[in-house]
Amino acid sequence: MNNKSDKKVKSDPGELIHCATCSYFSYFDNNDGHNSPNALGKCDVKSWDGNRGQWAMFHHHCKNFVKANTG
């Protein structure tokens, strides 16, 4: 059973996720030093659609999703 103390909390395969909450997602660097929550970023593992570039808030299914540690 997954709980908040688990290091890697995977999503349910049928659950829609968005990259912004995944530990494998990071935003591309920009000169302003900040990003919109909807900005394009990158996936550090094999992404759900095979593309490295990913939109942070686009909902989709992903077998490699691991919830980021936000606390």
C-alpha positions as CSV (number, residue, x, y, z in Angstrom):
1,M,0.0,0.0,0.0
2,N,1.4,3.4,-1.0
3,N,1.4,6.2,1.6
4,K,3.1,9.6,2.1
5,S,6.2,8.0,3.6
6,D,6.9,5.9,0.5
7,K,9.8,7.2,-1.5
8,K,8.2,6.4,-4.9
9,V,4.5,6.6,-5.1
10,K,3.3,5.3,-8.5
11,S,-0.1,6.2,-9.9
12,D,-2.9,3.8,-10.6
13,P,-2.6,2.7,-14.3
14,G,-6.1,4.0,-15.1
15,E,-5.5,7.4,-13.4
16,L,-5.0,10.6,-15.4
17,I,-1.9,12.4,-14.3
18,H,0.0,15.6,-15.3
19,C,3.7,15.9,-15.5
20,A,4.0,18.9,-13.2
21,T,3.4,16.5,-10.2
22,C,5.9,13.9,-11.4
23,S,9.4,13.5,-10.0
24,Y,10.8,12.9,-13.5
25,F,9.6,16.2,-14.9
26,S,11.5,19.4,-14.9
27,Y,10.9,22.7,-16.7
28,F,13.3,23.9,-19.4
29,D,15.6,26.7,-18.2
30,N,14.8,30.2,-19.3
31,N,16.5,33.6,-19.0
32,D,13.8,35.0,-16.7
33,G,14.4,32.3,-14.1
34,H,10.7,31.3,-13.8
35,N,8.1,29.4,-15.7
36,S,4.4,29.4,-16.1
37,P,2.7,26.3,-14.5
38,N,1.7,25.4,-18.1
39,A,5.1,25.8,-19.6
40,L,6.9,23.1,-21.7
41,G,9.3,21.0,-19.7
42,K,11.1,17.7,-20.1
43,C,10.7,14.1,-19.0
44,D,13.9,12.4,-17.6
45,V,12.6,8.8,-18.3
46,K,10.7,7.2,-21.2
47,S,7.6,9.5,-21.5
48,W,4.1,8.3,-22.2
49,D,4.2,9.4,-25.8
50,G,7.9,9.0,-26.5
51,N,8.6,12.7,-26.7
52,R,11.1,14.3,-24.3
53,G,9.3,17.6,-24.3
54,Q,6.1,17.6,-22.2
55,W,3.4,20.1,-21.3
56,A,3.3,20.3,-17.5
57,M,-0.5,20.4,-17.0
58,F,-1.7,18.1,-19.9
59,H,-3.7,15.2,-18.4
60,H,-2.7,11.8,-19.7
61,H,-2.0,8.2,-18.6
62,C,1.7,7.3,-17.9
63,K,3.2,4.0,-16.7
64,N,6.4,5.7,-15.4
65,F,4.7,8.4,-13.3
66,V,6.2,8.8,-9.8
67,K,4.6,11.5,-7.6
68,A,7.1,14.2,-6.7
69,N,8.0,14.8,-3.1
70,T,6.5,18.2,-2.4
71,G,7.0,18.2,1.4
